Amino acid sequence: MLRKSAMSKPLRILFVCTGNSCRSQMAEGWARHLGGDRVESFSAGTHPAGYVNPMAIEAMGEAGIDISGQTSKALDAALLKRMDVVVTVCGQAEVNCPVVPTTAKRIHWPIPDPVGTAGDRETIRRQFLSVRDDIRRRMEELLRACDGAAVTGVPRPKTAARARTR
């Protein structure tokens, strides 16, 4: 995981999807859980749904992470400007995400939307769990890529966040 020196600030990661009701919410929860105080995680949507999907809350709860207090929010320029890393988690968000500041690393994770899964409740639940686990794996990889890098002033690997310049 990331190491935080006394001189560094937490890595600020924003997860963006269209509705900010499912995948980006799960990613925000995983970042907070896995990164601890070394990470500040945020999520937003290009067209926010206004709620967090109950199946996403349930899937994350089964992993011991409570995202029920998170809210669906709109993406805004002020939030983007404060980020070290911006991760889009769906194709629509990748296309519609505004220009990311040059000080932030932009990453795309093409994660399928479990909301559109057809079938009975158990089939849909399994898809949510699969997406949850995929996001966890990707978040662990991102944190490993940033391992040991200070949040400011030290270049990070190209697969992770770029050092912020002031």
Backbone as a chain_set.jsonl record, in Angstrom:
{"seq": "MLRKSAMSKPLRILFVCTGNSCRSQMAEGWARHLGGDRVESFSAGTHPAGYVNPMAIEAMGEAGIDISGQTSKALDAALLKRMDVVVTVCGQAEVNCPVVPTTAKRIHWPIPDPVGTAGDRETIRRQFLSVRDDIRRRMEELLRACDGAAVTGVPRPKTAARARTR", "coords": {"N": [[0.827, -1.183, 0.0], [0.23, 2.368, -0.128], [2.744, 4.408, 1.226], [2.826, 6.89, 3.644], [4.55, 9.717, 4.176], [5.539, 12.035, 6.741], [5.691, 14.459, 5.514], [4.119, 14.336, 3.289], [1.02, 14.528, 1.445], [-2.254, 13.024, 1.468], [-3.018, 10.774, -1.23], [-5.102, 11.854, -3.728], [-7.91, 10.593, -5.168], [-10.227, 10.391, -7.762], [-13.145, 8.838, -8.803], [-14.96, 8.268, -11.683], [-18.076, 7.88, -13.236], [-20.981, 7.42, -15.286], [-23.624, 7.579, -13.95], [-22.897, 7.653, -11.262], [-23.781, 5.863, -9.322], [-23.13, 3.264, -8.819], [-20.616, 1.596, -9.871], [-18.542, 3.588, -9.586], [-19.093, 4.361, -7.005], [-18.58, 2.0, -5.584], [-15.846, 1.815, -6.111], [-14.906, 4.138, -4.831], [-15.448, 3.413, -2.186], [-13.766, 1.112, -1.916], [-11.236, 2.324, -2.282], [-11.096, 4.026, -0.072], [-11.206, 2.114, 1.977], [-9.007, 0.331, 1.444], [-6.872, 2.092, 1.116], [-6.789, 3.644, 3.372], [-5.73, 6.234, 5.598], [-3.96, 7.241, 3.833], [-5.053, 7.831, 1.468], [-7.408, 9.912, -0.161], [-10.565, 9.519, -1.191], [-12.92, 10.013, -3.803], [-16.008, 10.262, -5.618], [-17.886, 10.77, -8.611], [-20.423, 11.699, -11.022], [-21.08, 12.0, -14.542], [-23.658, 12.375, -15.28], [-25.374, 12.321, -12.758], [-27.233, 9.873, -10.927], [-28.553, 10.358, -8.585], [-28.845, 8.706, -6.437], [-27.473, 5.956, -4.544], [-26.996, 2.77, -5.77], [-28.907, 0.181, -4.388], [-28.098, -2.529, -4.613], [-25.372, -2.285, -5.009], [-24.615, -1.232, -2.567], [-25.306, -3.412, -0.96], [-23.594, -5.429, -2.006], [-21.053, -4.388, -1.417], [-21.293, -4.252, 1.333], [-21.273, -6.961, 1.99], [-18.619, -7.408, 1.738], [-17.694, -6.183, 3.903], [-17.639, -3.421, 3.843], [-19.099, -0.344, 4.274], [-21.009, 1.567, 2.274], [-23.263, 2.986, 2.404], [-23.653, 5.57, 3.312], [-22.634, 7.177, 1.363], [-23.096, 9.473, -1.377], [-24.709, 10.173, -4.524], [-23.138, 12.203, -6.794], [-22.564, 15.177, -8.797], [-20.096, 15.643, -11.324], [-17.605, 18.087, -11.109], [-15.648, 20.961, -12.101], [-14.02, 22.14, -10.132], [-13.586, 20.092, -8.285], [-12.217, 18.251, -9.914], [-9.81, 19.657, -10.36], [-8.448, 19.387, -7.974], [-7.493, 16.809, -7.839], [-5.2, 13.999, -7.819], [-5.253, 11.652, -9.203], [-7.47, 10.555, -11.698], [-9.963, 8.346, -12.3], [-11.787, 6.795, -14.729], [-14.608, 4.727, -14.912], [-16.33, 3.664, -16.716], [-17.275, 3.442, -20.184], [-18.826, 5.6, -21.22], [-18.295, 7.641, -19.36], [-15.579, 7.928, -19.771], [-15.525, 9.06, -22.308], [-17.097, 11.354, -21.922], [-15.926, 12.709, -19.808], [-14.68, 15.71, -18.568], [-11.819, 17.742, -19.476], [-8.936, 16.672, -17.879], [-6.898, 18.002, -15.322], [-3.445, 18.759, -16.031], [-1.752, 17.986, -14.039], [-2.805, 15.744, -12.957], [-3.12, 12.203, -13.14], [-4.716, 10.351, -15.599], [-6.769, 7.56, -15.755], [-8.29, 4.714, -17.229], [-10.701, 2.34, -16.437], [-12.267, -0.215, -17.854], [-15.092, -1.252, -16.87], [-17.778, -3.472, -16.679], [-21.264, -2.591, -16.506], [-23.15, -3.565, -13.854], [-25.784, -3.015, -13.424], [-27.426, -3.315, -15.651], [-27.797, -6.034, -15.878], [-29.466, -8.96, -16.849], [-31.888, -11.282, -15.61], [-32.613, -13.433, -12.767], [-32.78, -12.459, -9.255], [-30.528, -13.583, -7.962], [-28.726, -14.028, -10.062], [-28.241, -11.398, -10.88], [-27.189, -10.395, -8.497], [-24.804, -11.922, -8.327], [-23.428, -10.797, -10.491], [-23.024, -8.171, -9.574], [-21.334, -8.765, -7.417], [-19.144, -9.787, -8.813], [-18.284, -7.518, -10.242], [-17.688, -5.869, -8.064], [-15.497, -7.317, -6.98], [-13.696, -7.171, -9.107], [-13.185, -4.423, -9.179], [-11.953, -4.15, -6.69], [-9.567, -5.623, -7.132], [-8.363, -4.062, -9.146], [-8.051, -1.673, -7.73], [-6.258, -2.452, -5.723], [-4.045, -2.989, -7.357], [-3.527, -0.404, -8.351], [-2.839, 0.935, -5.98], [-0.563, -0.541, -5.251], [1.101, 0.185, -7.379], [1.585, 2.769, -6.696], [2.995, 2.475, -4.418], [5.118, 3.493, -1.894], [5.635, 5.935, -3.072], [5.783, 9.361, -2.575], [3.117, 11.665, -2.15], [3.37, 14.251, -3.119], [5.82, 15.919, -5.046], [7.505, 13.738, -5.743], [8.159, 11.745, -8.488], [5.764, 9.434, -9.734], [5.167, 6.001, -10.709], [4.355, 5.466, -14.193], [1.931, 4.137, -14.482], [0.497, 4.881, -12.343], [-0.352, 7.672, -10.298], [0.742, 10.896, -11.355], [3.376, 13.012, -10.201], [2.515, 15.882, -8.367], [2.77, 19.199, -9.413], [3.742, 22.436, -8.45]], "CA": [[0.0, 0.0, 0.0], [0.963, 3.626, -0.127], [3.344, 4.871, 2.473], [2.63, 8.322, 3.783], [5.547, 10.354, 5.033], [5.006, 13.183, 7.477], [5.709, 15.614, 4.635], [3.256, 14.145, 2.13], [-0.424, 14.618, 1.586], [-2.903, 11.819, 0.94], [-3.267, 10.676, -2.658], [-6.515, 12.174, -3.984], [-8.382, 9.823, -6.316], [-11.623, 10.596, -8.138], [-13.708, 7.8, -9.663], [-16.028, 8.889, -12.463], [-18.902, 7.094, -14.149], [-22.108, 8.225, -15.763], [-24.643, 7.837, -12.938], [-22.336, 7.717, -9.908], [-24.672, 5.129, -8.425], [-22.724, 1.879, -8.631], [-19.188, 1.282, -9.998], [-17.698, 4.625, -8.983], [-19.351, 4.317, -5.565], [-17.824, 0.865, -5.05], [-14.423, 2.172, -6.187], [-14.647, 5.091, -3.743], [-15.423, 2.63, -0.948], [-12.536, 0.306, -1.88], [-10.078, 3.213, -2.093], [-11.117, 4.46, 1.329], [-10.921, 0.949, 2.811], [-7.663, -0.202, 1.206], [-5.856, 3.14, 1.21], [-6.772, 4.236, 4.708], [-5.489, 7.677, 5.663], [-3.014, 7.613, 2.774], [-5.844, 8.12, 0.279], [-8.698, 10.592, -0.084], [-11.285, 9.051, -2.365], [-14.118, 10.747, -4.187], [-16.647, 9.763, -6.82], [-18.829, 11.717, -9.208], [-20.995, 11.227, -12.276], [-21.329, 12.994, -15.581], [-25.112, 12.556, -15.195], [-25.645, 11.56, -11.533], [-28.552, 9.263, -10.753], [-29.188, 10.919, -7.395], [-28.92, 7.69, -5.385], [-26.512, 4.861, -4.649], [-27.748, 1.555, -6.045], [-28.989, -0.708, -3.215], [-27.327, -3.757, -4.834], [-23.962, -1.92, -4.792], [-24.479, -1.133, -1.109], [-25.353, -4.783, -0.443], [-22.375, -6.146, -2.412], [-19.927, -3.869, -0.632], [-21.541, -4.662, 2.719], [-20.833, -8.348, 2.126], [-17.153, -7.367, 1.847], [-17.377, -5.464, 5.139], [-17.466, -1.989, 3.574], [-20.384, 0.344, 4.278], [-21.057, 2.749, 1.405], [-24.637, 3.499, 2.47], [-23.638, 7.01, 3.577], [-22.132, 7.906, 0.192], [-24.16, 10.056, -2.182], [-24.471, 10.362, -5.951], [-22.794, 13.61, -6.975], [-22.193, 15.619, -10.14], [-18.704, 15.975, -11.576], [-17.405, 19.518, -11.32], [-14.275, 21.358, -12.423], [-13.259, 22.417, -8.908], [-13.182, 18.797, -7.754], [-11.195, 17.727, -10.827], [-8.551, 20.397, -10.181], [-7.789, 18.977, -6.727], [-7.174, 15.386, -7.879], [-3.921, 13.459, -8.278], [-5.61, 10.581, -10.125], [-8.876, 10.499, -12.095], [-10.22, 7.03, -12.883], [-13.114, 6.596, -15.297], [-14.934, 3.307, -14.756], [-17.227, 3.238, -17.782], [-16.965, 4.058, -21.468], [-19.477, 6.904, -21.352], [-17.567, 8.619, -18.545], [-14.287, 8.177, -20.414], [-15.784, 9.961, -23.429], [-17.717, 12.595, -21.473], [-15.193, 13.342, -18.716], [-14.01, 16.94, -18.997], [-10.361, 17.718, -19.505], [-8.332, 16.447, -16.569], [-5.71, 18.849, -15.169], [-2.198, 18.092, -16.423], [-1.078, 17.461, -12.844], [-3.466, 14.505, -12.556], [-3.013, 11.044, -14.017], [-6.028, 9.843, -15.998], [-6.766, 6.109, -15.956], [-9.616, 4.177, -17.562], [-10.983, 0.948, -16.093], [-13.506, -0.586, -18.546], [-15.814, -2.174, -15.992], [-19.172, -3.606, -17.122], [-22.284, -2.082, -15.592], [-24.001, -4.667, -13.379], [-27.177, -2.584, -13.34], [-28.173, -3.812, -16.797], [-27.79, -7.496, -15.909], [-30.774, -9.611, -16.927], [-31.98, -12.534, -14.87], [-33.22, -13.392, -11.438], [-32.041, -11.686, -8.265], [-29.235, -14.216, -7.685], [-27.867, -13.759, -11.224], [-27.871, -9.976, -10.783], [-26.307, -10.296, -7.323], [-23.484, -12.457, -8.7], [-22.756, -9.817, -11.357], [-22.572, -7.087, -8.695], [-20.178, -9.269, -6.671], [-18.04, -9.886, -9.765], [-17.817, -6.146, -10.474], [-17.056, -5.459, -6.798], [-14.196, -7.965, -6.856], [-12.851, -6.608, -10.162], [-12.775, -3.091, -8.726], [-10.977, -4.345, -5.612], [-8.3, -6.035, -7.743], [-7.795, -2.89, -9.829], [-7.64, -0.704, -6.702], [-5.034, -2.985, -5.124], [-2.97, -2.766, -8.334], [-3.219, 1.026, -8.367], [-2.131, 1.263, -4.744], [0.782, -1.133, -5.357], [1.871, 0.999, -8.324], [1.938, 4.003, -5.993], [3.675, 2.092, -3.179], [6.365, 4.178, -1.561], [5.751, 7.252, -3.697], [5.174, 10.472, -1.846], [2.023, 12.233, -2.926], [3.847, 15.442, -3.802], [7.238, 16.119, -5.241], [8.248, 12.559, -6.177], [7.462, 11.131, -9.619], [5.169, 8.131, -9.529], [5.195, 5.187, -11.921], [3.422, 5.938, -15.208], [0.636, 3.497, -14.311], [-0.19, 5.466, -11.192], [-0.526, 9.113, -10.369], [1.894, 11.716, -11.633], [3.682, 13.936, -9.106], [1.902, 17.193, -8.509], [3.721, 20.322, -9.492], [3.127, 23.696, -7.987]], "C": [[0.871, 1.246, 0.0], [1.566, 3.891, 1.228], [3.198, 6.373, 2.511], [3.691, 8.876, 4.708], [4.895, 11.548, 5.706], [4.89, 14.402, 6.574], [4.707, 15.488, 3.481], [1.787, 14.287, 2.479], [-1.03, 13.323, 1.061], [-3.067, 11.907, -0.584], [-4.758, 10.91, -2.866], [-6.946, 11.511, -5.286], [-9.873, 10.088, -6.52], [-12.04, 9.492, -9.101], [-14.939, 8.373, -10.352], [-16.757, 7.835, -13.287], [-20.095, 7.962, -14.532], [-23.052, 8.583, -14.619], [-24.15, 8.025, -11.522], [-23.263, 7.036, -8.906], [-24.161, 3.726, -8.104], [-21.204, 1.711, -8.664], [-18.292, 2.329, -9.34], [-17.894, 4.678, -7.471], [-18.577, 3.169, -4.917], [-16.329, 1.18, -5.051], [-14.047, 3.155, -5.085], [-14.55, 4.351, -2.412], [-14.167, 1.788, -0.816], [-11.308, 1.182, -1.632], [-9.978, 3.662, -0.643], [-10.689, 3.307, 2.25], [-9.471, 0.485, 2.674], [-6.565, 0.833, 1.401], [-5.761, 3.79, 2.574], [-6.527, 5.739, 4.657], [-4.469, 8.152, 4.629], [-3.727, 8.036, 1.5], [-7.08, 8.92, 0.659], [-9.43, 10.185, -1.347], [-12.59, 9.815, -2.541], [-14.735, 10.026, -5.375], [-17.628, 10.821, -7.308], [-19.33, 11.134, -10.521], [-21.182, 12.352, -13.267], [-22.817, 13.329, -15.658], [-25.592, 11.779, -13.965], [-27.097, 11.102, -11.41], [-29.295, 9.848, -9.548], [-29.34, 9.929, -6.252], [-27.786, 6.693, -5.598], [-27.326, 3.582, -4.767], [-27.738, 0.626, -4.824], [-28.189, -2.006, -3.382], [-25.829, -3.492, -4.67], [-23.69, -1.829, -3.296], [-24.424, -2.529, -0.49], [-24.054, -5.542, -0.765], [-21.173, -5.677, -1.597], [-20.072, -4.248, 0.839], [-21.097, -6.091, 2.971], [-19.314, -8.443, 2.219], [-16.72, -6.59, 3.1], [-17.177, -3.974, 4.967], [-18.834, -1.342, 3.439], [-20.304, 1.588, 3.392], [-22.442, 3.399, 1.444], [-24.705, 4.994, 2.753], [-23.108, 7.841, 2.42], [-23.316, 8.405, -0.624], [-23.731, 10.187, -3.638], [-24.291, 11.852, -6.198], [-22.427, 13.917, -8.422], [-20.7, 15.941, -10.191], [-18.595, 17.477, -11.767], [-15.915, 19.843, -11.458], [-13.436, 21.587, -11.17], [-12.758, 21.117, -8.286], [-12.061, 18.201, -8.607], [-9.833, 18.367, -10.584], [-7.77, 19.95, -8.958], [-7.253, 17.552, -6.755], [-5.754, 15.087, -8.361], [-4.161, 12.404, -9.352], [-7.106, 10.684, -10.41], [-9.065, 9.175, -12.836], [-11.648, 7.003, -13.416], [-13.382, 5.091, -15.271], [-15.983, 2.819, -15.75], [-16.905, 4.018, -19.046], [-17.58, 5.431, -21.65], [-18.736, 7.977, -20.564], [-16.218, 8.942, -19.175], [-14.452, 9.189, -21.55], [-16.244, 11.33, -22.944], [-16.989, 13.309, -20.336], [-14.506, 14.598, -19.244], [-12.488, 16.771, -18.981], [-9.834, 17.611, -18.081], [-7.102, 17.344, -16.468], [-4.43, 18.07, -15.478], [-1.438, 17.539, -15.231], [-1.676, 16.146, -12.373], [-3.239, 13.427, -13.606], [-4.423, 10.554, -14.318], [-5.893, 8.363, -16.343], [-8.18, 5.693, -16.335], [-9.679, 2.699, -17.195], [-12.298, 0.579, -16.79], [-14.263, -1.676, -17.778], [-17.272, -2.258, -16.449], [-20.151, -3.124, -16.052], [-23.179, -3.234, -15.132], [-25.479, -4.306, -13.344], [-28.008, -3.149, -14.486], [-28.249, -5.324, -16.899], [-29.215, -8.044, -15.917], [-30.743, -10.897, -16.106], [-32.657, -12.359, -13.534], [-32.294, -12.654, -10.464], [-30.65, -12.271, -8.018], [-28.253, -13.981, -8.837], [-27.353, -12.321, -11.176], [-26.9, -9.78, -9.623], [-24.903, -10.786, -7.644], [-22.715, -11.484, -9.592], [-22.243, -8.636, -10.536], [-21.33, -7.519, -7.911], [-18.953, -9.378, -7.572], [-17.434, -8.51, -10.045], [-17.109, -5.622, -9.224], [-15.648, -6.028, -6.689], [-13.209, -7.467, -7.906], [-12.324, -5.235, -9.732], [-11.746, -3.214, -7.608], [-9.602, -4.687, -6.186], [-7.61, -4.845, -8.412], [-7.294, -1.852, -8.818], [-6.367, -1.167, -6.021], [-3.843, -2.773, -6.057], [-2.556, -1.303, -8.377], [-2.425, 1.414, -7.124], [-0.718, 0.674, -4.729], [1.666, -0.306, -6.278], [2.346, 2.296, -7.667], [2.758, 3.73, -4.735], [4.989, 2.838, -3.011], [6.505, 5.552, -2.17], [5.077, 8.298, -2.831], [4.113, 11.088, -2.74], [2.473, 13.482, -3.669], [5.35, 15.389, -3.96], [8.048, 14.933, -5.712], [7.499, 11.934, -7.344], [6.947, 9.746, -9.265], [5.322, 7.317, -10.804], [4.128, 5.66, -12.899], [2.045, 5.32, -15.068], [-0.13, 4.065, -13.136], [-0.269, 6.969, -11.391], [0.794, 9.806, -10.63], [2.14, 12.653, -10.445], [3.031, 15.279, -9.383], [2.976, 18.246, -8.561], [2.99, 21.574, -9.059], [3.878, 24.843, -8.539]], "O": [[2.094, 1.17, 0.115], [0.949, 3.621, 2.259], [3.426, 7.051, 1.509], [3.726, 8.542, 5.893], [3.833, 12.01, 5.29], [4.077, 15.289, 6.836], [4.48, 16.463, 2.765], [1.378, 14.182, 3.635], [-0.391, 12.603, 0.293], [-3.233, 12.992, -1.14], [-5.585, 10.239, -2.249], [-6.428, 11.818, -6.36], [-10.668, 10.02, -5.583], [-11.363, 9.242, -10.099], [-15.844, 8.896, -9.701], [-16.134, 7.006, -13.949], [-20.181, 9.121, -14.126], [-23.262, 9.764, -14.341], [-24.892, 8.502, -10.665], [-23.505, 7.539, -7.809], [-24.696, 3.065, -7.214], [-20.564, 1.685, -7.612], [-17.37, 1.972, -8.606], [-16.961, 5.004, -6.736], [-17.993, 3.329, -3.845], [-15.624, 0.848, -4.097], [-12.988, 3.024, -4.472], [-13.665, 4.634, -1.605], [-13.559, 1.74, 0.253], [-10.433, 0.811, -0.85], [-8.893, 3.674, -0.061], [-9.91, 3.503, 3.182], [-8.788, 0.272, 3.676], [-5.453, 0.493, 1.806], [-4.754, 4.42, 2.894], [-7.048, 6.433, 3.785], [-4.155, 9.341, 4.566], [-3.102, 8.535, 0.565], [-7.723, 8.645, 1.673], [-8.972, 10.471, -2.453], [-13.257, 10.2, -1.58], [-14.056, 9.263, -6.061], [-18.127, 11.644, -6.54], [-18.742, 10.199, -11.065], [-21.412, 13.502, -12.894], [-23.191, 14.433, -16.052], [-26.158, 10.695, -14.106], [-28.038, 11.825, -11.736], [-30.525, 9.832, -9.505], [-29.901, 10.267, -5.209], [-27.216, 6.598, -6.685], [-28.23, 3.334, -3.97], [-26.672, 0.322, -4.289], [-27.658, -2.531, -2.403], [-25.092, -4.378, -4.238], [-22.656, -2.295, -2.816], [-23.604, -2.798, 0.388], [-23.49, -6.212, 0.1], [-20.37, -6.492, -1.142], [-19.08, -4.531, 1.51], [-20.598, -6.404, 4.052], [-18.778, -9.434, 2.715], [-15.53, -6.37, 3.323], [-16.608, -3.32, 5.842], [-19.636, -1.74, 2.594], [-19.61, 2.548, 3.725], [-22.756, 4.256, 0.618], [-25.721, 5.626, 2.462], [-23.126, 9.07, 2.479], [-24.404, 7.833, -0.569], [-22.544, 10.298, -3.942], [-25.158, 12.661, -5.866], [-22.031, 13.029, -9.176], [-20.124, 16.445, -9.227], [-19.387, 18.077, -12.493], [-15.051, 19.1, -10.995], [-12.251, 21.256, -11.157], [-11.624, 21.053, -7.811], [-11.069, 17.704, -8.073], [-8.812, 17.679, -10.603], [-6.552, 20.117, -8.91], [-6.618, 17.12, -5.792], [-5.188, 15.807, -9.184], [-3.378, 12.273, -10.293], [-7.91, 10.874, -9.498], [-8.422, 8.916, -13.853], [-12.605, 7.165, -12.659], [-12.499, 4.286, -15.569], [-16.468, 1.693, -15.643], [-16.338, 5.11, -18.993], [-16.932, 6.335, -22.176], [-18.567, 9.097, -21.046], [-15.761, 10.084, -19.124], [-13.612, 10.071, -21.728], [-15.831, 12.353, -23.49], [-17.392, 14.403, -19.94], [-13.821, 14.544, -20.265], [-11.967, 15.758, -18.516], [-10.238, 18.365, -17.195], [-6.337, 17.443, -17.427], [-4.346, 16.869, -15.218], [-0.557, 16.696, -15.404], [-1.122, 15.497, -11.485], [-3.176, 13.707, -14.804], [-5.229, 10.363, -13.407], [-5.022, 7.967, -17.118], [-9.154, 6.249, -15.828], [-8.821, 1.91, -17.591], [-13.357, 1.026, -16.349], [-14.081, -2.868, -18.023], [-17.934, -1.23, -16.591], [-19.892, -3.239, -14.853], [-23.894, -3.818, -15.947], [-26.333, -5.187, -13.245], [-29.191, -3.435, -14.298], [-28.719, -5.849, -17.909], [-30.054, -7.649, -15.108], [-29.692, -11.515, -15.937], [-33.197, -11.301, -13.211], [-31.175, -12.279, -10.813], [-29.687, -11.517, -7.877], [-27.066, -13.757, -8.598], [-26.17, -12.067, -11.405], [-25.9, -9.074, -9.759], [-23.92, -10.142, -7.277], [-21.497, -11.356, -9.469], [-21.139, -8.151, -10.78], [-20.388, -6.742, -7.755], [-17.838, -9.091, -7.136], [-16.213, -8.361, -10.081], [-16.05, -5.002, -9.322], [-14.71, -5.309, -6.345], [-12.016, -7.352, -7.628], [-11.143, -4.935, -9.911], [-10.77, -2.463, -7.58], [-8.593, -4.113, -5.777], [-6.404, -4.653, -8.254], [-6.251, -1.231, -9.019], [-5.478, -0.354, -5.764], [-2.755, -2.417, -5.605], [-1.365, -0.995, -8.432], [-1.44, 2.146, -7.219], [0.217, 1.316, -4.25], [2.848, -0.114, -5.996], [3.381, 2.848, -8.04], [3.171, 4.67, -4.055], [5.855, 2.808, -3.885], [7.429, 6.282, -1.809], [3.933, 8.129, -2.409], [4.217, 11.027, -3.965], [1.983, 13.74, -4.768], [6.061, 14.87, -3.099], [9.214, 15.113, -6.062], [6.316, 11.621, -7.211], [7.62, 8.98, -8.575], [5.58, 7.879, -11.869], [3.103, 6.198, -12.481], [1.065, 5.927, -15.501], [-1.306, 3.748, -12.959], [-0.253, 7.465, -12.518], [1.843, 9.352, -10.174], [1.193, 13.041, -9.761], [3.01, 15.745, -10.522], [3.969, 18.183, -7.836], [1.789, 21.736, -9.277], [3.53, 25.994, -8.274]]}, "num_chains": 1, "name": "protein.A"}
